Amino acid sequence: MQKEKLHLADNIGIEISNEIKLVFSELMNFQLEGRYPELTLPAPNYKIALEIVEKTKETLIWLQKKLEK
């Protein structure tokens, strides 16, 4: 997990587990093409994509609960 990738997560004032930070770090890999169009990374295979989507859903639910408090 790269520290610079998690700057926002580390500075929002919410306790975030390492597991959630890993999800954030993994998702960061998919936003690079938008910022750097010349950088093209291979897409994950179907199974991995489904795992990422499921982790993302779980993380979104966790974050929504944290923000409700």
PDB file of N, CA, C and O in Angstrom:
ATOM      1  N   MET A   1       0.853  -1.168   0.000  1.00  0.00           N
ATOM      2  CA  MET A   1       0.000   0.000   0.000  1.00  0.00           C
ATOM      3  C   MET A   1       0.901   1.233   0.000  1.00  0.00           C
ATOM      4  O   MET A   1       1.775   1.376   0.855  1.00  0.00           O
ATOM      5  N   GLN A   2       0.680   2.103  -0.953  1.00  0.00           N
ATOM      6  CA  GLN A   2       1.519   3.290  -1.068  1.00  0.00           C
ATOM      7  C   GLN A   2       0.936   4.424  -0.239  1.00  0.00           C
ATOM      8  O   GLN A   2      -0.238   4.766  -0.383  1.00  0.00           O
ATOM      9  N   LYS A   3       1.748   4.998   0.618  1.00  0.00           N
ATOM     10  CA  LYS A   3       1.312   6.035   1.541  1.00  0.00           C
ATOM     11  C   LYS A   3       0.733   7.245   0.814  1.00  0.00           C
ATOM     12  O   LYS A   3      -0.294   7.777   1.236  1.00  0.00           O
ATOM     13  N   GLU A   4       1.373   7.692  -0.276  1.00  0.00           N
ATOM     14  CA  GLU A   4       0.890   8.889  -0.968  1.00  0.00           C
ATOM     15  C   GLU A   4      -0.488   8.672  -1.583  1.00  0.00           C
ATOM     16  O   GLU A   4      -1.228   9.635  -1.780  1.00  0.00           O
ATOM     17  N   LYS A   5      -0.840   7.448  -1.884  1.00  0.00           N
ATOM     18  CA  LYS A   5      -2.156   7.158  -2.445  1.00  0.00           C
ATOM     19  C   LYS A   5      -3.265   7.376  -1.425  1.00  0.00           C
ATOM     20  O   LYS A   5      -4.421   7.565  -1.804  1.00  0.00           O
ATOM     21  N   LEU A   6      -2.940   7.353  -0.158  1.00  0.00           N
ATOM     22  CA  LEU A   6      -3.957   7.408   0.886  1.00  0.00           C
ATOM     23  C   LEU A   6      -3.982   8.735   1.631  1.00  0.00           C
ATOM     24  O   LEU A   6      -4.488   8.803   2.751  1.00  0.00           O
ATOM     25  N   HIS A   7      -3.455   9.770   1.039  1.00  0.00           N
ATOM     26  CA  HIS A   7      -3.394  11.071   1.700  1.00  0.00           C
ATOM     27  C   HIS A   7      -4.775  11.514   2.182  1.00  0.00           C
ATOM     28  O   HIS A   7      -4.918  11.898   3.343  1.00  0.00           O
ATOM     29  N   LEU A   8      -5.780  11.473   1.335  1.00  0.00           N
ATOM     30  CA  LEU A   8      -7.124  11.907   1.717  1.00  0.00           C
ATOM     31  C   LEU A   8      -7.679  11.005   2.815  1.00  0.00           C
ATOM     32  O   LEU A   8      -8.219  11.502   3.803  1.00  0.00           O
ATOM     33  N   ALA A   9      -7.558   9.706   2.661  1.00  0.00           N
ATOM     34  CA  ALA A   9      -8.074   8.768   3.663  1.00  0.00           C
ATOM     35  C   ALA A   9      -7.421   8.995   5.024  1.00  0.00           C
ATOM     36  O   ALA A   9      -8.065   8.840   6.062  1.00  0.00           O
ATOM     37  N   ASP A  10      -6.158   9.357   5.014  1.00  0.00           N
ATOM     38  CA  ASP A  10      -5.444   9.575   6.269  1.00  0.00           C
ATOM     39  C   ASP A  10      -5.761  10.923   6.911  1.00  0.00           C
ATOM     40  O   ASP A  10      -5.384  11.163   8.058  1.00  0.00           O
ATOM     41  N   ASN A  11      -6.445  11.798   6.189  1.00  0.00           N
ATOM     42  CA  ASN A  11      -6.670  13.146   6.704  1.00  0.00           C
ATOM     43  C   ASN A  11      -8.136  13.564   6.779  1.00  0.00           C
ATOM     44  O   ASN A  11      -8.430  14.758   6.834  1.00  0.00           O
ATOM     45  N   ILE A  12      -9.058  12.605   6.783  1.00  0.00           N
ATOM     46  CA  ILE A  12     -10.478  12.971   6.838  1.00  0.00           C
ATOM     47  C   ILE A  12     -11.065  12.902   8.238  1.00  0.00           C
ATOM     48  O   ILE A  12     -12.232  13.238   8.440  1.00  0.00           O
ATOM     49  N   GLY A  13     -10.273  12.472   9.200  1.00  0.00           N
ATOM     50  CA  GLY A  13     -10.739  12.459  10.580  1.00  0.00           C
ATOM     51  C   GLY A  13     -11.626  11.279  10.925  1.00  0.00           C
ATOM     52  O   GLY A  13     -12.344  11.323  11.924  1.00  0.00           O
ATOM     53  N   ILE A  14     -11.593  10.225  10.123  1.00  0.00           N
ATOM     54  CA  ILE A  14     -12.351   9.012  10.395  1.00  0.00           C
ATOM     55  C   ILE A  14     -11.351   7.871  10.561  1.00  0.00           C
ATOM     56  O   ILE A  14     -10.425   7.720   9.765  1.00  0.00           O
ATOM     57  N   GLU A  15     -11.551   7.080  11.597  1.00  0.00           N
ATOM     58  CA  GLU A  15     -10.704   5.908  11.806  1.00  0.00           C
ATOM     59  C   GLU A  15     -10.958   4.916  10.675  1.00  0.00           C
ATOM     60  O   GLU A  15     -12.090   4.476  10.474  1.00  0.00           O
ATOM     61  N   ILE A  16      -9.915   4.567   9.943  1.00  0.00           N
ATOM     62  CA  ILE A  16     -10.041   3.670   8.796  1.00  0.00           C
ATOM     63  C   ILE A  16      -9.126   2.469   9.009  1.00  0.00           C
ATOM     64  O   ILE A  16      -7.930   2.620   9.260  1.00  0.00           O
ATOM     65  N   SER A  17      -9.698   1.288   8.905  1.00  0.00           N
ATOM     66  CA  SER A  17      -8.915   0.062   9.083  1.00  0.00           C
ATOM     67  C   SER A  17      -7.965  -0.133   7.906  1.00  0.00           C
ATOM     68  O   SER A  17      -8.147   0.451   6.837  1.00  0.00           O
ATOM     69  N   ASN A  18      -6.963  -0.954   8.121  1.00  0.00           N
ATOM     70  CA  ASN A  18      -6.031  -1.262   7.037  1.00  0.00           C
ATOM     71  C   ASN A  18      -6.740  -1.974   5.893  1.00  0.00           C
ATOM     72  O   ASN A  18      -6.365  -1.804   4.732  1.00  0.00           O
ATOM     73  N   GLU A  19      -7.760  -2.768   6.206  1.00  0.00           N
ATOM     74  CA  GLU A  19      -8.521  -3.465   5.173  1.00  0.00           C
ATOM     75  C   GLU A  19      -9.212  -2.465   4.237  1.00  0.00           C
ATOM     76  O   GLU A  19      -9.190  -2.633   3.018  1.00  0.00           O
ATOM     77  N   ILE A  20      -9.819  -1.433   4.812  1.00  0.00           N
ATOM     78  CA  ILE A  20     -10.479  -0.393   4.005  1.00  0.00           C
ATOM     79  C   ILE A  20      -9.431   0.399   3.226  1.00  0.00           C
ATOM     80  O   ILE A  20      -9.656   0.744   2.066  1.00  0.00           O
ATOM     81  N   LYS A  21      -8.308   0.684   3.841  1.00  0.00           N
ATOM     82  CA  LYS A  21      -7.238   1.398   3.138  1.00  0.00           C
ATOM     83  C   LYS A  21      -6.749   0.600   1.939  1.00  0.00           C
ATOM     84  O   LYS A  21      -6.416   1.178   0.904  1.00  0.00           O
ATOM     85  N   LEU A  22      -6.701  -0.712   2.066  1.00  0.00           N
ATOM     86  CA  LEU A  22      -6.292  -1.554   0.940  1.00  0.00           C
ATOM     87  C   LEU A  22      -7.297  -1.444  -0.210  1.00  0.00           C
ATOM     88  O   LEU A  22      -6.909  -1.411  -1.378  1.00  0.00           O
ATOM     89  N   VAL A  23      -8.589  -1.387   0.126  1.00  0.00           N
ATOM     90  CA  VAL A  23      -9.613  -1.210  -0.912  1.00  0.00           C
ATOM     91  C   VAL A  23      -9.407   0.134  -1.605  1.00  0.00           C
ATOM     92  O   VAL A  23      -9.422   0.208  -2.834  1.00  0.00           O
ATOM     93  N   PHE A  24      -9.215   1.195  -0.823  1.00  0.00           N
ATOM     94  CA  PHE A  24      -8.980   2.518  -1.410  1.00  0.00           C
ATOM     95  C   PHE A  24      -7.751   2.498  -2.322  1.00  0.00           C
ATOM     96  O   PHE A  24      -7.774   3.044  -3.425  1.00  0.00           O
ATOM     97  N   SER A  25      -6.691   1.866  -1.848  1.00  0.00           N
ATOM     98  CA  SER A  25      -5.457   1.806  -2.624  1.00  0.00           C
ATOM     99  C   SER A  25      -5.674   1.045  -3.934  1.00  0.00           C
ATOM    100  O   SER A  25      -5.179   1.449  -4.986  1.00  0.00           O
ATOM    101  N   GLU A  26      -6.415  -0.051  -3.857  1.00  0.00           N
ATOM    102  CA  GLU A  26      -6.707  -0.839  -5.061  1.00  0.00           C
ATOM    103  C   GLU A  26      -7.545  -0.023  -6.049  1.00  0.00           C
ATOM    104  O   GLU A  26      -7.306  -0.072  -7.255  1.00  0.00           O
ATOM    105  N   LEU A  27      -8.521   0.724  -5.541  1.00  0.00           N
ATOM    106  CA  LEU A  27      -9.369   1.531  -6.418  1.00  0.00           C
ATOM    107  C   LEU A  27      -8.589   2.659  -7.080  1.00  0.00           C
ATOM    108  O   LEU A  27      -8.903   3.059  -8.201  1.00  0.00           O
ATOM    109  N   MET A  28      -7.588   3.167  -6.402  1.00  0.00           N
ATOM    110  CA  MET A  28      -6.773   4.240  -6.977  1.00  0.00           C
ATOM    111  C   MET A  28      -6.129   3.808  -8.294  1.00  0.00           C
ATOM    112  O   MET A  28      -5.903   4.632  -9.180  1.00  0.00           O
ATOM    113  N   ASN A  29      -5.839   2.524  -8.416  1.00  0.00           N
ATOM    114  CA  ASN A  29      -5.228   2.024  -9.648  1.00  0.00           C
ATOM    115  C   ASN A  29      -6.121   2.235 -10.862  1.00  0.00           C
ATOM    116  O   ASN A  29      -5.627   2.302 -11.987  1.00  0.00           O
ATOM    117  N   PHE A  30      -7.424   2.340 -10.648  1.00  0.00           N
ATOM    118  CA  PHE A  30      -8.355   2.452 -11.762  1.00  0.00           C
ATOM    119  C   PHE A  30      -8.673   3.894 -12.141  1.00  0.00           C
ATOM    120  O   PHE A  30      -9.381   4.121 -13.123  1.00  0.00           O
ATOM    121  N   GLN A  31      -8.187   4.846 -11.416  1.00  0.00           N
ATOM    122  CA  GLN A  31      -8.428   6.246 -11.769  1.00  0.00           C
ATOM    123  C   GLN A  31      -7.222   6.875 -12.475  1.00  0.00           C
ATOM    124  O   GLN A  31      -7.286   8.027 -12.904  1.00  0.00           O
ATOM    125  N   LEU A  32      -6.153   6.140 -12.593  1.00  0.00           N
ATOM    126  CA  LEU A  32      -4.936   6.680 -13.188  1.00  0.00           C
ATOM    127  C   LEU A  32      -5.117   7.081 -14.645  1.00  0.00           C
ATOM    128  O   LEU A  32      -4.591   8.107 -15.075  1.00  0.00           O
ATOM    129  N   GLU A  33      -5.856   6.283 -15.407  1.00  0.00           N
ATOM    130  CA  GLU A  33      -6.020   6.575 -16.830  1.00  0.00           C
ATOM    131  C   GLU A  33      -6.721   7.913 -17.045  1.00  0.00           C
ATOM    132  O   GLU A  33      -6.429   8.616 -18.013  1.00  0.00           O
ATOM    133  N   GLY A  34      -7.641   8.269 -16.152  1.00  0.00           N
ATOM    134  CA  GLY A  34      -8.319   9.557 -16.260  1.00  0.00           C
ATOM    135  C   GLY A  34      -7.375  10.730 -16.067  1.00  0.00           C
ATOM    136  O   GLY A  34      -7.532  11.776 -16.696  1.00  0.00           O
ATOM    137  N   ARG A  35      -6.403  10.551 -15.199  1.00  0.00           N
ATOM    138  CA  ARG A  35      -5.439  11.617 -14.935  1.00  0.00           C
ATOM    139  C   ARG A  35      -4.263  11.578 -15.896  1.00  0.00           C
ATOM    140  O   ARG A  35      -3.689  12.610 -16.242  1.00  0.00           O
ATOM    141  N   TYR A  36      -3.918  10.381 -16.318  1.00  0.00           N
ATOM    142  CA  TYR A  36      -2.762  10.188 -17.187  1.00  0.00           C
ATOM    143  C   TYR A  36      -3.180   9.327 -18.380  1.00  0.00           C
ATOM    144  O   TYR A  36      -2.930   8.121 -18.381  1.00  0.00           O
ATOM    145  N   PRO A  37      -3.810   9.922 -19.395  1.00  0.00           N
ATOM    146  CA  PRO A  37      -4.335   9.143 -20.531  1.00  0.00           C
ATOM    147  C   PRO A  37      -3.288   8.306 -21.249  1.00  0.00           C
ATOM    148  O   PRO A  37      -3.620   7.288 -21.857  1.00  0.00           O
ATOM    149  N   GLU A  38      -2.044   8.715 -21.186  1.00  0.00           N
ATOM    150  CA  GLU A  38      -0.987   7.955 -21.862  1.00  0.00           C
ATOM    151  C   GLU A  38      -0.644   6.660 -21.116  1.00  0.00           C
ATOM    152  O   GLU A  38       0.026   5.784 -21.664  1.00  0.00           O
ATOM    153  N   LEU A  39      -1.097   6.545 -19.887  1.00  0.00           N
ATOM    154  CA  LEU A  39      -0.838   5.361 -19.071  1.00  0.00           C
ATOM    155  C   LEU A  39      -2.047   4.435 -19.158  1.00  0.00           C
ATOM    156  O   LEU A  39      -3.127   4.760 -18.666  1.00  0.00           O
ATOM    157  N   THR A  40      -1.855   3.293 -19.782  1.00  0.00           N
ATOM    158  CA  THR A  40      -2.942   2.333 -19.916  1.00  0.00           C
ATOM    159  C   THR A  40      -2.559   1.052 -19.190  1.00  0.00           C
ATOM    160  O   THR A  40      -1.574   0.397 -19.530  1.00  0.00           O
ATOM    161  N   LEU A  41      -3.345   0.713 -18.196  1.00  0.00           N
ATOM    162  CA  LEU A  41      -3.110  -0.514 -17.445  1.00  0.00           C
ATOM    163  C   LEU A  41      -4.088  -1.580 -17.913  1.00  0.00           C
ATOM    164  O   LEU A  41      -5.195  -1.254 -18.342  1.00  0.00           O
ATOM    165  N   PRO A  42      -3.700  -2.841 -17.840  1.00  0.00           N
ATOM    166  CA  PRO A  42      -4.626  -3.892 -18.263  1.00  0.00           C
ATOM    167  C   PRO A  42      -5.834  -3.969 -17.325  1.00  0.00           C
ATOM    168  O   PRO A  42      -5.714  -3.775 -16.116  1.00  0.00           O
ATOM    169  N   ALA A  43      -6.989  -4.252 -17.906  1.00  0.00           N
ATOM    170  CA  ALA A  43      -8.205  -4.404 -17.114  1.00  0.00           C
ATOM    171  C   ALA A  43      -8.143  -5.728 -16.355  1.00  0.00           C
ATOM    172  O   ALA A  43      -7.552  -6.695 -16.835  1.00  0.00           O
ATOM    173  N   PRO A  44      -8.751  -5.768 -15.178  1.00  0.00           N
ATOM    174  CA  PRO A  44      -8.766  -7.034 -14.437  1.00  0.00           C
ATOM    175  C   PRO A  44      -9.660  -8.043 -15.140  1.00  0.00           C
ATOM    176  O   PRO A  44     -10.556  -7.672 -15.898  1.00  0.00           O
ATOM    177  N   ASN A  45      -9.411  -9.315 -14.885  1.00  0.00           N
ATOM    178  CA  ASN A  45     -10.292 -10.323 -15.460  1.00  0.00           C
ATOM    179  C   ASN A  45     -11.651 -10.278 -14.749  1.00  0.00           C
ATOM    180  O   ASN A  45     -11.804  -9.589 -13.741  1.00  0.00           O
ATOM    181  N   TYR A  46     -12.614 -11.001 -15.269  1.00  0.00           N
ATOM    182  CA  TYR A  46     -13.991 -10.934 -14.768  1.00  0.00           C
ATOM    183  C   TYR A  46     -14.087 -11.265 -13.282  1.00  0.00           C
ATOM    184  O   TYR A  46     -14.756 -10.555 -12.532  1.00  0.00           O
ATOM    185  N   LYS A  47     -13.429 -12.329 -12.856  1.00  0.00           N
ATOM    186  CA  LYS A  47     -13.494 -12.741 -11.447  1.00  0.00           C
ATOM    187  C   LYS A  47     -12.938 -11.659 -10.524  1.00  0.00           C
ATOM    188  O   LYS A  47     -13.544 -11.330  -9.505  1.00  0.00           O
ATOM    189  N   ILE A  48     -11.798 -11.118 -10.884  1.00  0.00           N
ATOM    190  CA  ILE A  48     -11.190 -10.063 -10.063  1.00  0.00           C
ATOM    191  C   ILE A  48     -12.060  -8.813 -10.076  1.00  0.00           C
ATOM    192  O   ILE A  48     -12.214  -8.156  -9.047  1.00  0.00           O
ATOM    193  N   ALA A  49     -12.628  -8.479 -11.227  1.00  0.00           N
ATOM    194  CA  ALA A  49     -13.505  -7.307 -11.316  1.00  0.00           C
ATOM    195  C   ALA A  49     -14.700  -7.462 -10.374  1.00  0.00           C
ATOM    196  O   ALA A  49     -15.077  -6.509  -9.692  1.00  0.00           O
ATOM    197  N   LEU A  50     -15.298  -8.653 -10.332  1.00  0.00           N
ATOM    198  CA  LEU A  50     -16.422  -8.892  -9.424  1.00  0.00           C
ATOM    199  C   LEU A  50     -16.000  -8.742  -7.962  1.00  0.00           C
ATOM    200  O   LEU A  50     -16.742  -8.186  -7.152  1.00  0.00           O
ATOM    201  N   GLU A  51     -14.821  -9.233  -7.631  1.00  0.00           N
ATOM    202  CA  GLU A  51     -14.309  -9.099  -6.257  1.00  0.00           C
ATOM    203  C   GLU A  51     -14.120  -7.621  -5.900  1.00  0.00           C
ATOM    204  O   GLU A  51     -14.455  -7.197  -4.794  1.00  0.00           O
ATOM    205  N   ILE A  52     -13.590  -6.856  -6.827  1.00  0.00           N
ATOM    206  CA  ILE A  52     -13.368  -5.429  -6.586  1.00  0.00           C
ATOM    207  C   ILE A  52     -14.705  -4.705  -6.404  1.00  0.00           C
ATOM    208  O   ILE A  52     -14.845  -3.857  -5.523  1.00  0.00           O
ATOM    209  N   VAL A  53     -15.680  -5.047  -7.243  1.00  0.00           N
ATOM    210  CA  VAL A  53     -17.010  -4.423  -7.126  1.00  0.00           C
ATOM    211  C   VAL A  53     -17.620  -4.760  -5.766  1.00  0.00           C
ATOM    212  O   VAL A  53     -18.185  -3.882  -5.113  1.00  0.00           O
ATOM    213  N   GLU A  54     -17.515  -6.000  -5.335  1.00  0.00           N
ATOM    214  CA  GLU A  54     -18.084  -6.400  -4.045  1.00  0.00           C
ATOM    215  C   GLU A  54     -17.398  -5.665  -2.894  1.00  0.00           C
ATOM    216  O   GLU A  54     -18.065  -5.169  -1.986  1.00  0.00           O
ATOM    217  N   LYS A  55     -16.066  -5.596  -2.930  1.00  0.00           N
ATOM    218  CA  LYS A  55     -15.331  -4.867  -1.886  1.00  0.00           C
ATOM    219  C   LYS A  55     -15.723  -3.390  -1.887  1.00  0.00           C
ATOM    220  O   LYS A  55     -15.840  -2.772  -0.828  1.00  0.00           O
ATOM    221  N   THR A  56     -15.922  -2.833  -3.070  1.00  0.00           N
ATOM    222  CA  THR A  56     -16.296  -1.428  -3.188  1.00  0.00           C
ATOM    223  C   THR A  56     -17.678  -1.190  -2.584  1.00  0.00           C
ATOM    224  O   THR A  56     -17.883  -0.204  -1.877  1.00  0.00           O
ATOM    225  N   LYS A  57     -18.624  -2.084  -2.856  1.00  0.00           N
ATOM    226  CA  LYS A  57     -19.969  -1.966  -2.271  1.00  0.00           C
ATOM    227  C   LYS A  57     -19.905  -2.005  -0.751  1.00  0.00           C
ATOM    228  O   LYS A  57     -20.522  -1.184  -0.072  1.00  0.00           O
ATOM    229  N   GLU A  58     -19.151  -2.969  -0.222  1.00  0.00           N
ATOM    230  CA  GLU A  58     -19.014  -3.094   1.233  1.00  0.00           C
ATOM    231  C   GLU A  58     -18.379  -1.845   1.831  1.00  0.00           C
ATOM    232  O   GLU A  58     -18.800  -1.376   2.889  1.00  0.00           O
ATOM    233  N   THR A  59     -17.378  -1.311   1.162  1.00  0.00           N
ATOM    234  CA  THR A  59     -16.692  -0.113   1.645  1.00  0.00           C
ATOM    235  C   THR A  59     -17.624   1.100   1.599  1.00  0.00           C
ATOM    236  O   THR A  59     -17.607   1.926   2.512  1.00  0.00           O
ATOM    237  N   LEU A  60     -18.426   1.213   0.557  1.00  0.00           N
ATOM    238  CA  LEU A  60     -19.377   2.316   0.456  1.00  0.00           C
ATOM    239  C   LEU A  60     -20.403   2.253   1.580  1.00  0.00           C
ATOM    240  O   LEU A  60     -20.729   3.282   2.172  1.00  0.00           O
ATOM    241  N   ILE A  61     -20.915   1.071   1.881  1.00  0.00           N
ATOM    242  CA  ILE A  61     -21.865   0.910   2.991  1.00  0.00           C
ATOM    243  C   ILE A  61     -21.204   1.310   4.299  1.00  0.00           C
ATOM    244  O   ILE A  61     -21.810   2.008   5.111  1.00  0.00           O
ATOM    245  N   TRP A  62     -19.964   0.875   4.513  1.00  0.00           N
ATOM    246  CA  TRP A  62     -19.226   1.224   5.730  1.00  0.00           C
ATOM    247  C   TRP A  62     -19.074   2.743   5.837  1.00  0.00           C
ATOM    248  O   TRP A  62     -19.301   3.324   6.898  1.00  0.00           O
ATOM    249  N   LEU A  63     -18.689   3.378   4.731  1.00  0.00           N
ATOM    250  CA  LEU A  63     -18.462   4.822   4.731  1.00  0.00           C
ATOM    251  C   LEU A  63     -19.764   5.581   4.984  1.00  0.00           C
ATOM    252  O   LEU A  63     -19.775   6.558   5.732  1.00  0.00           O
ATOM    253  N   GLN A  64     -20.851   5.140   4.370  1.00  0.00           N
ATOM    254  CA  GLN A  64     -22.144   5.799   4.603  1.00  0.00           C
ATOM    255  C   GLN A  64     -22.536   5.714   6.075  1.00  0.00           C
ATOM    256  O   GLN A  64     -23.042   6.692   6.627  1.00  0.00           O
ATOM    257  N   LYS A  65     -22.319   4.585   6.716  1.00  0.00           N
ATOM    258  CA  LYS A  65     -22.622   4.432   8.139  1.00  0.00           C
ATOM    259  C   LYS A  65     -21.759   5.354   8.990  1.00  0.00           C
ATOM    260  O   LYS A  65     -22.239   5.950   9.954  1.00  0.00           O
ATOM    261  N   LYS A  66     -20.481   5.467   8.629  1.00  0.00           N
ATOM    262  CA  LYS A  66     -19.571   6.355   9.366  1.00  0.00           C
ATOM    263  C   LYS A  66     -20.023   7.816   9.250  1.00  0.00           C
ATOM    264  O   LYS A  66     -19.957   8.564  10.225  1.00  0.00           O
ATOM    265  N   LEU A  67     -20.475   8.217   8.078  1.00  0.00           N
ATOM    266  CA  LEU A  67     -20.866   9.602   7.851  1.00  0.00           C
ATOM    267  C   LEU A  67     -22.198   9.943   8.505  1.00  0.00           C
ATOM    268  O   LEU A  67     -22.474  11.118   8.751  1.00  0.00           O
ATOM    269  N   GLU A  68     -23.031   8.944   8.794  1.00  0.00           N
ATOM    270  CA  GLU A  68     -24.314   9.175   9.456  1.00  0.00           C
ATOM    271  C   GLU A  68     -24.136   9.536  10.917  1.00  0.00           C
ATOM    272  O   GLU A  68     -25.011  10.172  11.506  1.00  0.00           O
ATOM    273  N   LYS A  69     -23.034   9.146  11.507  1.00  0.00           N
ATOM    274  CA  LYS A  69     -22.803   9.374  12.951  1.00  0.00           C
ATOM    275  C   LYS A  69     -22.518  10.816  13.246  1.00  0.00           C
ATOM    276  O   LYS A  69     -22.302  11.179  14.402  1.00  0.00           O
TER     277      LYS A  69
END
